[in-house]
């Protein structure tokens, strides 16, 4: 494996904490960083095979692909630490609802309202899940700083979504000024 891609590196990062199966990795990634890093199960299994072929992970036992635990090797740990120390590029954001809102004139109002309601429910559920993590994460750690971003992001998305649908008979509320 010449160079790690971000998906492979994130898998190695999770395996630094403990051995996991591909299914466990998928659940952990979705639960913890899914709002900021989208990885599919098929990507995870593909990367695990490549990482194993490169000697960066090893399996703890043979069996079904989704039940087979993987652990990071010393070479994998070195590769992960070299990758994670690199300066990250600019963030990439892909939010289909923003496109629907931007091109709202081309979307039936009922369809847009359904999209907005569905996404608001999603962000409310994610906020509740992040709040559950608060007592599990040690303040002052990098994990805590990432959790703070997750909480702020979910709160901001809910606030933004709520601003799209003012109560019946009322105009849009003026935007609150940010403290400097």
Secondary structure, 3 states (H helix, E strand, C coil): CCCCCHHHHHHHHHHHHCCECHHHHHHHHHHHHCCCCCCCHHHHHHHHHHHHHCCCEEECCCCCCCCCCEEECHHHHHHHHHHHCCCCCCCCCCCHHHHHHHCHHHCCHHHHHHHHHHHHHHHHHHHHHHHHHHHHCCCCCHHHHHHHHHHHHHHHHHHHHHHHCCCCCCCCCCCCCCCC
